[in-house]
Amino acid sequence: MNTPANKRGLLLVNLGTPDAPHSGPVRRYLREFLSDPRVVDIHPVGRWMLLNLIILPTRPAKSAEAYRKVWMPEGSPLLVYSRALEVAVREKLGHEYDVALAMRYGSPSIPDTVAAMRARGVSDFTVLPLYPQEATSSSASSLARVYEVLSSGWDVPNVRAVPAFHGHPSFLDAFAEVARPVIAEARADHVLFSYHGVPERHVRKTDTSGQHCFASAGCCDALTDANRHCYRAQCFSTTRGIVERLGLPQGGFSVSFQSRLGRTPWVKPYTDLVLPELAKQGVKRLAVMCPSFVADCLETLEEVGMRAREQFVEAGGESLTLVPSLNAHPTWVDAVVRMVRESDGAATAGASPWPRGAPTPAR
């Protein structure tokens, strides 16, 4: 008797975006996002007070104004570019996978997308969180939500997650290919790698030894057993891979972290403090890459492409050029397809998901 083959689905997951650049939709989005205990990991009462008494009364209007500056005719840039990636990956994979996009917060939601995929007969899920470096507030939260949704039905489908890809050669190749002509055209004399920040306490929680993270200035110089889950160390790993491919000289690049929120310490150095220092050191034409984002969004287009540019020029620099994210660049589409096939093939064979000789991304 023949057993019917499981229909495979590929679920691409990104963080999310408001439905419109206005205070109401932004408030709904922020409420869902910042209510997540993996994002704001403090006592529930403190989280409720922070959200409802401090953030939501003022932040939505300011954020909505920022969103309006980058909003596209088709909608939010993050959603537009993620949809373009979804379409391109679907075309590449053909009938191999049922490909769909979901957002951890907002629309299209994970529950709605999973329900639609299951209604189409998908019973075998591969999940690709679209975050190169793993963090509790992004990849872990997204995967936890996917697992929760998939396990809520009577029949629980097969599910696999593609590992964090901060060191995967195809990801690094794609970012270098996108960046190379932009940096050359800008005649940049320095490249800043600006990553989304996370609280220091999030990083410390990943150090099972309790003795490595932030214990020395060089704690992120290499990936080891102690820091293999460390978001900051993975960001430096990504930087090393792209720097090697671009042939940037020592002293010709820096690493920083943006988008911090609140008064608690976040991973350093901070982008908004690095920018004037670079201008003071004589950097005139600065190129900025944001390799923690695979799709351009508010944090790249407005925070770096507008506010950081203005800050750098006011500090004495001549120009700041934002290197576009991967979006739906053909090399990135090919990279996604390769990583999915490698990961699923390795899962079937019980082997490492990344090719021999490649830097193995930490899980």
N, C-alpha and C positions, 0 to 999 in steps of 0.2 A: 504494500500500500504506500503510495507516494504522499509525503508530507508537504503541504504548500510552503513555499519559501517565504521568509519574513520580508515584508516590504521595508526597505531602509529609508530613513529620513535623516536629513542634516539640518539641525537647528542652529542657526547663527544668532548669538545673543550679544547685544550691546546694552549700554547703560540706560539710556532713555532721554526723553526730551518733552517739554510741554507741547500741548496740541496747538497753541497759538501764542504769539508774543504779547500777551496781555496779563494783567495782574491775576485775574481769576484762574486761568489755566496754569500759570506759573506757581501760584499758591498751592493748587492741587498736586502738582508735580513735586514741589518741595516737601509738602506734607508726607507724601508717600515715601520719598527718598530718605528724608531725614528721620523718619519714624523707624527705619530699619536699625535694629540693635547691632548689626554688623557694620553699620556706617557710623552711628553715634553710639559708641559702646560705653555708655555710662548708666547709672541707675535709672530705671524707667521713670521715676518721678522727676529726676533731674532732666532727663531727655524731654519729657512733656513740657516742663517749664521753659527750657531753652527754646524749644520749637514754638510754643504757643505764646510765650510772653516776650521773647526777644527777636526771633528770626521772622516768623510769619507776619507780625505787624508791620514790618518795614522792608524786608528783603524782596518780596515779590515785585513791588513797583520798580525797584532798582534793577532787578534781574530782567524784568520785562523790557525795560528801556534798552538794556544791553542786547537782548535777543532781537529787538526790532532792527538793530544796526546790521545784523548778519542774516536776517530772515530772507529766504529765497522765495521767488514766486511759487515754487512747488511745495514750500514748507520749510521746516527746520533743516539746516544743513546736515546735521547728524543723521536724520532720518532719510533725507534725499540721497546722501552718499551711501548709506547702508543699504538702502533699497537698490541702488545701482549695483552694488557688490552682489547682493542676493540674486539679481537678474543675471549678471554675468557668470556667477558660479553655477547657477542652474543651467545655463546654456552650455557650459563646459562639461558638466557632469551628465547631461542628457537624462536618460532614464535610469541612471545608476542610483540616484538619490532623489527623494522628494525634498526640495530645498525650501526653507522658510526662515524668515527673520522675526525675532521677538526682542522686545525691550524689557529689561529688568523692572523699570518703572515707566508708567505711562503706556502708550499704545505704539505698536501692537503688543499686547500683553502676552506674557508667557502662557497663562492658562488658556486664553483664546486661541493662540497659535497652536499649542499642543492639541487642543480639542479638534481644531480643523485638520491637523495632520492625521490624527487618529481616525477621524471620520473618513479620510481618504485611504485608510487601510494601513497606515504606517504602524509597525509593531516592533521596529528595531531602530533606536535613536542614537545618532552621533551628535554630540553637542560641542560646538566650538565657541567658547567665550572669546569675544573679540578684544581681548586685553592682552598685550604681549607679556607684561609682567604680572605675576599673581599677587593679589591683595585681598584681604578679607572683605573690604568694602566694595570690591568689584567682582572678580572672578569667583571668590568663595560664595558671596551672596547670590550671584546669578546661578551657580550650580546648585546651591542649596534649594533655591526656589524651583528650579527645574525638577530636581529629585522629589521635592514635596508634591509637585503637581502630578508627575508621572506615577507616583506611588499612591495617589489618592483614589484611583479607580479599582475595580474588582480585579481586573487582569493587569499586572504590572509588566510593562514591556522591557525588552533589553535596552540598556543605555550605557554608552561609553562617552567619556569626555576627552577631547583632544588636549594634550598637555599644553601648559604655558609655553609660548614660542619665542621668548625674548632672545634666545640664542640660536634659533633655527636658521640655517644658511639662507633659505629662500626668503624669509622675512627680512633679514639683514640686506640681502642682495636687492630686494625691492625698494627698501628705503634709500639705499645708496644710489640706485638708478634714478629715483625721483629727485634726490637732492643734488646730484652732481651738476647737471646743467644750470640749476637755479643758483647754486653757489658760484659757479663760474660767471654767469651773467651779472650777478651782483658784485663781482670782484671782491668778495668778502675777505677781510683780513683776519676774521675770527669766526668760529662756529660755536654757538651755545646750544647745548642739548638740554631743553627744558622739559622736565617730566612733571606729571601731576603729583602733588604731594600727598602724604598720608601722615597721620599723627605718629610721633616716635613710639608711643606705647603700642601701636599696632605692630611695628617692626620688632620691638622687644618680645612680644608674645610669640613670635615665630622662632626665637632663639631658645631651643630646648636645653642648651647647655647653661644658659643664663650668664655666660661669661664672655661672649664674643661681640654681640652687637653694641656699637658705640664704645667699646672698651679701648679702641685705638683709632688713630686717624686713618689707618689703612685697612679697617675692618671689611671694607667692600672691594678691596683690590682683586680678590679672586673668590670664586664660588667654592665653598667647602661644605662639609656635612653640617657644620654649625649654622651657616647662613643660607643654605640651599632654598629655604622658603622666604628669604628676606627680599622684600620688594625693592629696597634701595640697592642691594647688591645686584639684583637682576637688572636694574636700570644701568648701573655701571657696566655690567656685562654687555648689554645692548650697545652702549656707547663704544666700548672697545671694538666690537664687531663692525660697526659702521665706520669708525675712524680708520680701521685697517683697510676697509674697502675703498674709502675716499682718499687714503694716503695723506691724512692730515698730520702735520708735524706736532711734536710735543710743544705745548705752549700756544698752539693754534686752535685750541678748543677748551671748553669748560662744561661742567655739568651743574644744573641747578634744578630747583623744585618750585612749582607754582601752585596757585589756587588754595592757599591755606585758609582755614576757617577757625575762628575763635582764638583764645589766648593760650591754649596749651601748646607745648613745643611740637612742631612738625619737622619732618626730615629736612636737613639743611645741605647746602646753602639755599637761601630763598632767591628766586629769580628777580624779584623787585629790588633786592639789595645788591645783587650781582651786576645788574645793568649799569648803574652809575659807576660802579667800581671799574668795569671794563672801559667805559668812556674815559675815566680818570687815568687809566693805564695807557691810553692812546689808541684804543680800538676805534676805528672810524666807520668801517662798513661791516656790520654785524649780520650774519645769517643765523636764524634760529630754527632748530628742528625740534619737533615734539613727538618723540617715538613711543610715548605711552598711549598715543591716540592713533588708531588706524583709519579714522574718518574725521575730517575737519568739523569743528563744532564751536560752541561759544568760547571754550577755553583756548582754542587755537586762533580762531578768526578775530574775536573781539579782545580777549585778554592779552594775547601776544601781538596779533597783527595790527591792533589799533592802540591799545593802552601802553603796551610795552614799547612800541615804536615811538610813541610820543614821549615817553619817559626817557628813552635812550637819547633821542635828539635833544631834548631839553638839557640833558646832562653833558652835552658836548659832542655826541656822535653825529655822523653825517647821515647814516641810513641804517635801517633795520629791515631785513627781508625775511619774511616768514616762508619757510620751505613748506609747500603743501603736504598734507598727509597722504597716505596711500590711496584712500578713497576707493575707486574702482579701476585703478591703473592696471593694465593687462598683466604686468609682472606680478602684482599682488594677487590678482585673480588666480594666476597659475600657482602661486605659492599656497594659497588657501586649498586649492584642489590637491596639490601634492601633500600637504600636511594631513589632510583628511584621509587620503588613500593610504599614506604611510602609517598613520595612527591605527586605522581600522585593520590594515594588513598585519601590523605587529600584534594587535589584540588577538587576532585569529591565530597567529603563529606562536603567541606567548613570548614575543621578543620585545626588545626596546623599540619604541615608536619612531625613533629618529635614525637616519642613515648612519652607517659606520663612519667614524671620523668626524661627525658633526658635533658641535658643542651641545650636550644634552640639557634641554631646559629643565629647571627644577620643577617638581610637582609640589 
